[in-house]
Amino acid sequence: MLKHPAQSGLQKKKQHKTADEIPGQENMIELYEIMRLEQLIELFSNIGLDLFSRTLLQEKILIIRGEAGVGKSQLLANAAEKLNKEGQYALLMLGGSFLNTDPVATQITQQLDVDFNFQALLHKLEILGAQANCYACLLIDAINESPYRDIWKTGLPSLIAQINKFEHIKIVISVRSGYERLVFNDFIIEGIETNKISNIVHSGFREESIEATLIFLTIMVSLLCRHIFCKPR
């Protein structure tokens, strides 16, 4: 089997990093980090992740589009249920429950009926995700069903900017196809059209969008966090 160029480079680096060159504990730490990177590269190779799947692993936002009735809501509901059953963290909210022109972040905390603001909520989710070595996921379904759709044109970029400050939080948004320009600003539209923002079109439950969504939400937990990024005790 052909080896990934980066893997060969790491092997050469490990061969050159001997105990004579780096004394004691520093040597052990560096060798451990090299070993973890080698395992990560091998893992990607073994599970056959394509470029799109690797992109999903790295992105903080996923937009799911699709026609009415194809199962976008069921897809998000199933994903949230799966995450929570596995001891992870997922908050599922309905776009139709955003009923006024208050900022999206404000309405999120109001719907959750918590006595702290959205920034504090993100801090709490970040702590939970970090402690469990997983992502805490915020899923908002069918934002096109909000009676005041313009709130998303400013609200979504704000959410993304805030979530990007945290390592263990992701957000998934679903929207009915044809409504994109009613809820997204030009920056988001351009990101979708150029694939700078991860997005999939869900056409039904036999489509690849199911697998892609689960990759985005869970693969870091099931394959990476538990087996690579958990420090030995």
C-alpha positions as CSV (number, residue, x, y, z in Angstrom):
1,M,0.0,0.0,0.0
2,L,1.3,3.4,-0.9
3,K,2.1,5.6,2.1
4,H,0.9,9.1,2.5
5,P,3.8,11.6,1.9
6,A,3.2,13.2,5.2
7,Q,3.4,9.8,6.9
8,S,6.8,9.0,5.3
9,G,8.0,12.4,6.5
10,L,6.9,11.8,10.0
11,Q,8.5,8.4,10.1
12,K,11.8,10.0,9.0
13,K,11.4,12.7,11.6
14,K,10.8,10.0,14.3
15,Q,13.9,8.1,13.2
16,H,16.0,11.2,13.6
17,K,14.6,12.2,17.0
18,T,16.5,10.0,19.3
19,A,17.0,10.1,23.0
20,D,20.6,11.3,22.4
21,E,19.3,14.4,20.6
22,I,16.4,15.3,22.9
23,P,16.9,14.4,26.5
24,G,14.4,13.0,28.9
25,Q,10.8,14.1,29.1
26,E,10.9,16.4,26.1
27,N,12.0,13.5,23.9
28,M,9.1,11.3,25.1
29,I,6.5,14.1,24.6
30,E,7.7,14.8,21.0
31,L,7.7,11.1,20.2
32,Y,4.2,10.8,21.5
33,E,3.0,13.7,19.4
34,I,4.6,12.2,16.3
35,M,3.0,8.9,17.1
36,R,-0.4,10.5,17.4
37,L,0.0,12.3,14.0
38,E,1.0,9.0,12.4
39,Q,-2.0,7.3,13.8
40,L,-4.3,10.1,12.6
41,I,-2.9,9.9,9.0
42,E,-3.2,6.1,9.1
43,L,-6.8,6.4,10.4
44,F,-7.8,8.7,7.6
45,S,-6.3,6.2,5.1
46,N,-8.0,3.2,6.7
47,I,-11.5,4.6,6.9
48,G,-11.3,6.0,3.4
49,L,-12.3,9.6,4.0
50,D,-12.7,11.6,0.8
51,L,-11.9,15.3,0.5
52,F,-15.4,16.4,1.3
53,S,-15.6,14.2,4.4
54,R,-12.3,15.6,5.6
55,T,-13.7,19.1,5.0
56,L,-16.7,18.3,7.2
57,L,-14.4,17.3,10.0
58,Q,-12.7,20.6,10.0
59,E,-15.7,22.9,9.5
60,K,-17.8,24.5,12.2
61,I,-21.0,25.0,10.1
62,L,-23.0,22.8,7.9
63,I,-26.0,24.0,5.8
64,I,-28.5,21.4,4.7
65,R,-30.8,22.3,1.8
66,G,-33.6,20.4,0.2
67,E,-37.1,20.5,-1.1
68,A,-40.1,20.3,1.2
69,G,-41.0,16.9,2.5
70,V,-37.6,15.1,1.7
71,G,-36.8,14.5,5.4
72,K,-34.5,17.4,6.5
73,S,-36.3,17.7,9.8
74,Q,-36.2,14.0,10.4
75,L,-32.5,13.9,9.5
76,L,-31.7,16.6,12.2
77,A,-34.0,15.0,14.8
78,N,-32.3,11.6,14.3
79,A,-28.9,13.1,14.5
80,A,-29.7,15.0,17.7
81,E,-31.2,11.9,19.3
82,K,-28.2,9.8,18.3
83,L,-25.8,12.3,19.8
84,N,-27.6,12.6,23.1
85,K,-28.1,8.9,23.5
86,E,-24.3,8.4,23.1
87,G,-23.7,10.8,25.9
88,Q,-22.8,13.7,23.6
89,Y,-24.5,17.1,23.5
90,A,-27.0,18.4,20.9
91,L,-29.5,21.2,21.1
92,L,-32.3,21.0,18.4
93,M,-34.3,24.1,17.7
94,L,-37.1,24.8,15.2
95,G,-36.8,27.7,12.8
96,G,-40.5,28.3,13.1
97,S,-40.2,29.0,16.8
98,F,-38.2,32.2,16.1
99,L,-41.3,34.4,16.3
100,N,-40.1,38.0,16.5
101,T,-37.4,40.4,15.4
102,D,-35.2,40.0,18.5
103,P,-31.6,38.9,17.7
104,V,-31.3,35.2,17.0
105,A,-28.9,34.6,19.9
106,T,-31.4,36.3,22.3
107,Q,-34.2,34.1,21.0
108,I,-32.2,31.0,21.5
109,T,-31.6,31.6,25.2
110,Q,-35.2,32.7,25.6
111,Q,-36.4,29.4,24.1
112,L,-34.1,27.4,26.3
113,D,-35.4,29.4,29.3
114,V,-32.0,30.0,30.8
115,D,-31.0,32.9,33.0
116,F,-27.7,33.7,31.1
117,N,-26.9,35.1,27.7
118,F,-25.9,33.3,24.5
119,Q,-22.2,33.9,25.1
120,A,-22.4,32.2,28.4
121,L,-24.3,29.3,26.8
122,L,-21.5,28.8,24.3
123,H,-19.0,28.8,27.2
124,K,-21.0,26.1,29.0
125,L,-21.3,24.0,25.8
126,E,-17.5,24.4,25.2
127,I,-16.8,23.1,28.7
128,L,-19.1,20.1,28.2
129,G,-17.6,19.3,24.8
130,A,-14.0,19.6,26.1
131,Q,-14.7,17.4,29.1
132,A,-16.3,14.7,27.0
133,N,-13.7,15.1,24.1
134,C,-16.5,15.7,21.6
135,Y,-18.4,18.5,19.9
136,A,-21.5,20.1,21.3
137,C,-23.8,20.7,18.4
138,L,-26.5,23.3,17.9
139,L,-29.0,22.3,15.2
140,I,-31.6,24.7,13.9
141,D,-34.1,23.2,11.5
142,A,-36.1,25.0,8.8
143,I,-35.0,28.6,9.3
144,N,-37.2,29.5,6.3
145,E,-40.2,28.9,8.6
146,S,-39.5,31.9,10.7
147,P,-42.1,34.5,10.2
148,Y,-39.4,37.2,10.2
149,R,-36.8,35.6,7.8
150,D,-34.6,38.7,7.7
151,I,-33.4,38.0,11.2
152,W,-31.2,35.2,9.8
153,K,-29.4,37.5,7.4
154,T,-27.7,39.2,10.3
155,G,-28.2,36.6,13.0
156,L,-26.5,33.6,11.3
157,P,-23.2,35.4,10.5
158,S,-23.2,36.6,14.1
159,L,-23.7,33.0,15.3
160,I,-21.0,31.7,13.1
161,A,-18.5,34.4,14.2
162,Q,-19.2,33.5,17.9
163,I,-19.1,29.8,17.4
164,N,-15.8,30.0,15.5
165,K,-14.2,31.2,18.7
166,F,-14.8,27.8,20.3
167,E,-13.1,24.6,19.6
168,H,-15.8,22.1,20.6
169,I,-19.0,23.6,19.1
170,K,-20.6,23.1,15.7
171,I,-23.8,24.4,14.1
172,V,-26.1,22.8,11.6
173,I,-28.7,24.8,9.7
174,S,-31.4,23.4,7.4
175,V,-33.4,25.5,4.9
176,R,-35.9,24.7,2.2
177,S,-34.4,24.9,-1.3
178,G,-35.5,28.1,-3.0
179,Y,-35.5,30.1,0.2
180,E,-31.8,30.7,0.5
181,R,-31.8,34.4,-0.6
182,L,-34.6,35.1,1.8
183,V,-32.6,34.0,4.9
184,F,-29.0,34.2,3.9
185,N,-27.0,37.4,3.2
186,D,-24.6,37.7,0.3
187,F,-21.6,36.4,2.2
188,I,-23.4,33.2,3.1
189,I,-24.8,32.8,-0.4
190,E,-21.3,33.2,-1.9
191,G,-19.9,30.7,0.6
192,I,-22.5,28.1,-0.4
193,E,-21.9,28.7,-4.1
194,T,-18.2,28.5,-3.8
195,N,-18.3,25.6,-1.3
196,K,-16.4,27.7,1.2
197,I,-19.2,26.9,3.6
198,S,-19.9,23.2,3.9
199,N,-23.3,22.4,2.5
200,I,-25.3,19.4,1.2
201,V,-28.5,19.0,-0.7
202,H,-30.7,16.4,1.0
203,S,-33.0,14.6,-1.4
204,G,-34.2,11.8,0.7
205,F,-33.1,9.1,3.1
206,R,-31.2,7.1,0.5
207,E,-28.9,10.0,-0.2
208,E,-25.3,10.6,0.8
209,S,-26.5,13.6,2.9
210,I,-27.3,11.3,5.8
211,E,-23.7,10.0,5.9
212,A,-22.2,13.4,5.4
213,T,-24.3,14.9,8.3
214,L,-23.2,12.1,10.6
215,I,-19.6,12.6,9.6
216,F,-19.9,16.3,10.4
217,L,-21.5,15.6,13.8
218,T,-20.0,12.4,15.1
219,I,-16.9,11.1,13.4
220,M,-14.5,13.3,15.5
221,V,-16.0,11.6,18.6
222,S,-16.2,8.0,17.5
223,L,-12.9,7.8,15.6
224,L,-10.6,10.6,16.7
225,C,-11.2,11.9,20.2
226,R,-11.6,8.5,21.8
227,H,-8.6,6.8,20.1
228,I,-6.1,9.6,19.4
229,F,-6.6,12.8,21.2
230,C,-7.3,11.3,24.6
231,K,-4.1,11.8,26.5
232,P,-2.7,8.8,28.4
233,R,-3.2,9.0,32.2
